[in-house]
Every structure is written in structure tokens, then in C-alpha cells.
Amino acid sequence: MTRPRIALFDYGSGNLRSAHRALERAGADVDLTSDLDLARAADGLFVPGVGAYAACMEGVLKTGLDAVIRERVGDDRPVLGVCVGDQILFEEGVEHGVTTRGVGVLEGRVDLLEAPRIPHMGWNTVAADEGMRLFAGIDPAERFYFVHSYAAKAVPPGAKAAVAVHGEPFLAAVERGPVAATQFHPEKSGDAGYALLSNWIKGLK
């Protein structure tokens, strides 16, 4: 049986090695690449990201990844964003009073969490909407690994979402059509993250 092929896009940000291993373990063949044609042609596009929103968007724009993400979404072809790779899929991010425009395939804004302790670092449970493909067969008591200070908080129109709480509720994961995104790191979330990545890979066309 042919394994789906995933483009793990290197635009200068992300936990590429751990993501590569996790995706292969979950059942995919993986191309670590900065080639836009490979990103277009892959069965799934994985968008990583760590650090600052503005710095990640600079890398996305410099490589032209933003256009490929929009193209894939317009063609109903799967994209998965993780951590800041999740955040940049939204319309904008606000850090230190500076607003940066995102890729914009999900409506909404990424903003600082209102919490007594920042960053939100460690394991947390999530409450997922019924029918989310990412969480199929995953026990609601499972925990996922988070490292972030910013997050989207409002569910985009027509999307399903999983919510976590750290000081306030925020979007731990979103899926709508070909777009899936997680604020947590599935590649660092043990068996629960493996199950989630397996669910995404099983849904690739």
C-alpha cells in the first residue's frame, strides 16, 4: 500500500527533525523541503513554526509559502499547521503592540494569552467538538504538549475546534475543509500526538 507523501516545509522555523520522525512513524513518506513545487504536489503540506509570529511570517513570505498554502486550500488539498505554523494561518497576529498580517486562510487574530503564568508550557487537556477528524478515537482525557504565549481565541466561521484553558480559553486545534491546525506540538505529545497525526494522514487524498 502506498504511503501518503507529505511536504514538511522548511522556511527557517520549526522543530523539523522531531516532526519528520513523527510523521514517518504515523504512516507517511516525508520530504523536508523548501521547494514550492514539492509543496504543491504533496498529498499533505505540514507547516511548522516556533518563535515569533512576525519572524515566521517573514520566512513564509520570503519563500513564497503563503501563496502555496492559499493555492492548496483553494484546491481543497490538505494543510496542517503546528504551533506558530498554526497561528500564521490566521489573518493576523499581535505581538508587543505590533500587528503582522498572516496567511489568512482562517479568520481571526492571534493575541497574548491572559494568564498568570506565561508562557503556557507543558501538558494540557483539550475539549474537542464532536466529529473532529483529528481527534477520532482519542480519549478526551489525553494530554498534549504546549509551548506558547499567544493563541487564537475565536472559532473561525464554519470550523470545528478544540479548546484548552490556560488563564482563559483558547483554540488548541481547528479544522475546516482542507485546513487543520494545532497550537500544541503533536510531534512532542507522545502516543496522543501520534494518534492525531495518524488521523490526519489517514484523511489525505
C-alpha positions in Angstrom: 0.0 0.0 0.0 1.4 3.4 -1.0 2.1 5.7 1.9 0.9 9.4 1.5 3.7 11.9 0.8 4.0 14.9 3.0 6.0 18.1 2.3 7.5 19.3 5.6 8.3 22.8 4.6 11.5 24.4 5.8 11.2 28.2 5.7 13.6 28.7 8.6 11.4 27.9 11.6 10.2 24.8 13.3 11.1 21.5 15.0 11.9 19.8 11.7 13.7 16.7 12.9 11.1 15.7 15.5 8.2 16.5 13.1 9.9 14.4 10.4 10.3 11.4 12.7 6.7 11.7 14.0 5.2 11.9 10.5 7.1 8.9 9.3 6.1 6.9 12.4 2.4 7.9 11.8 2.5 6.4 8.3 3.8 8.9 5.8 6.7 9.4 3.5 8.2 12.8 4.2 10.1 15.4 2.1 11.9 18.0 4.1 11.9 20.7 1.5 11.9 24.4 0.6 10.7 23.5 -2.9 7.4 25.1 -3.7 6.6 22.6 -6.4 7.0 19.7 -4.0 4.8 21.6 -1.5 2.1 22.0 -4.2 2.3 18.4 -5.3 2.4 16.6 -1.9 -0.6 14.8 -0.6 -0.3 16.9 2.6 1.6 20.1 3.5 2.9 20.3 7.0 3.7 23.9 8.2 5.9 24.1 11.3 6.8 27.1 13.3 8.4 28.2 16.6 9.3 31.6 18.0 7.8 35.0 17.0 4.8 35.4 14.7 6.4 38.2 12.7 9.7 36.3 12.2 7.8 33.2 11.0 5.7 35.3 8.5 8.9 36.9 7.2 10.2 33.4 6.3 6.9 32.4 4.9 6.8 35.4 2.6 10.4 35.2 1.6 10.0 31.6 0.4 6.6 32.1 -1.2 4.9 29.5 1.1 1.9 31.8 1.7 0.8 31.6 -1.9 1.1 27.8 -2.0 -0.9 27.5 1.2 -3.7 29.6 -0.2 -3.5 27.7 -3.5 -3.8 24.3 -1.7 -6.7 25.5 0.4 -8.4 26.8 -2.7 -8.0 23.5 -4.4 -9.2 21.6 -1.3 -5.8 20.0 -0.6 -4.8 19.3 3.0 -2.6 21.6 5.0 -1.6 21.1 8.7 -0.1 24.0 10.7 1.5 23.4 14.1 2.3 25.9 16.9 3.3 29.2 15.2 2.6 27.3 11.9 -1.0 27.2 13.2 -1.0 30.8 14.2 0.2 32.2 10.8 -2.8 30.5 9.1 -5.0 33.2 10.7 -5.5 36.7 9.4 -3.2 38.5 11.8 -1.0 38.2 14.9 -0.4 40.9 17.5 2.9 40.8 19.5 4.2 43.6 21.7 1.6 46.0 20.2 2.7 45.2 16.6 0.2 43.7 14.2 1.5 41.3 11.5 -0.6 40.1 8.6 -0.9 36.3 8.4 -1.7 33.9 5.5 -5.4 34.4 6.2 -6.9 31.0 5.4 -8.6 31.1 8.8 -10.4 34.2 10.0 -9.3 35.7 13.3 -6.5 37.1 15.3 -3.7 35.6 17.4 -3.1 37.5 20.6 -1.4 37.3 24.0 -2.9 34.8 26.5 -4.3 36.5 29.6 -2.9 34.2 32.2 -1.0 34.4 35.5 1.9 32.5 34.0 3.4 33.0 30.5 4.4 31.1 28.5 1.9 28.2 28.7 4.4 25.4 28.8 3.6 21.7 29.5 0.8 19.2 29.2 -2.9 20.1 29.0 -6.1 18.5 28.1 -8.4 19.8 25.2 -12.1 19.7 24.7 -12.8 18.9 21.0 -16.0 19.4 19.1 -17.8 16.3 18.2 -16.8 14.9 14.8 -13.3 16.4 14.6 -11.3 14.1 12.4 -8.0 15.0 14.2 -9.3 13.6 17.5 -11.1 10.5 16.2 -10.6 7.6 18.7 -8.5 9.8 21.1 -9.6 9.7 24.8 -10.8 13.2 25.9 -8.6 12.8 29.0 -5.4 12.6 26.8 -2.9 15.5 27.2 -1.0 17.3 24.6 2.2 19.3 24.9 2.1 23.1 24.6 4.8 25.8 24.5 3.4 29.3 23.6 2.4 32.7 24.9 0.0 33.6 22.1 -3.1 31.9 20.6 -6.2 32.4 18.6 -9.3 32.6 20.8 -12.3 32.9 18.5 -13.5 29.9 16.4 -13.5 30.8 12.6 -16.9 30.6 10.9 -17.8 27.1 9.9 -14.9 25.5 11.7 -14.7 22.8 14.3 -12.4 23.5 17.2 -10.8 22.0 20.3 -10.4 24.4 23.2 -7.9 24.3 26.1 -7.6 26.6 29.1 -4.6 28.4 30.4 -5.8 31.5 32.2 -8.5 31.8 29.6 -9.9 29.5 26.9 -8.0 29.4 23.6 -8.0 27.4 20.4 -5.9 24.3 20.8 -6.9 23.0 17.4 -9.0 23.9 14.4 -10.2 22.1 11.3 -12.2 23.3 8.4 -12.2 21.7 5.0 -8.6 21.0 4.0 -7.2 23.2 6.8 -6.1 21.6 10.1 -4.1 23.4 12.8 -2.9 22.6 16.3 -1.5 25.1 18.8 0.1 22.2 20.7 3.0 20.1 19.3 1.7 16.7 18.2 5.2 15.6 17.5 6.1 16.1 21.1 2.9 14.7 22.6 3.7 11.0 22.8 1.0 8.5 21.8 -1.8 11.1 21.7 0.2 13.1 19.2 1.0 10.0 17.2 -2.7 9.2 17.1 -3.6 12.7 16.0 -1.0 12.7 13.2 -2.2 9.3 12.1 -5.7 10.6 11.9 -4.6 13.5 9.7 -2.5 11.2 7.4 -5.4 8.7 7.0 -7.5 11.6 5.7 -5.1 12.7 3.0 -6.4 12.3 -0.6 
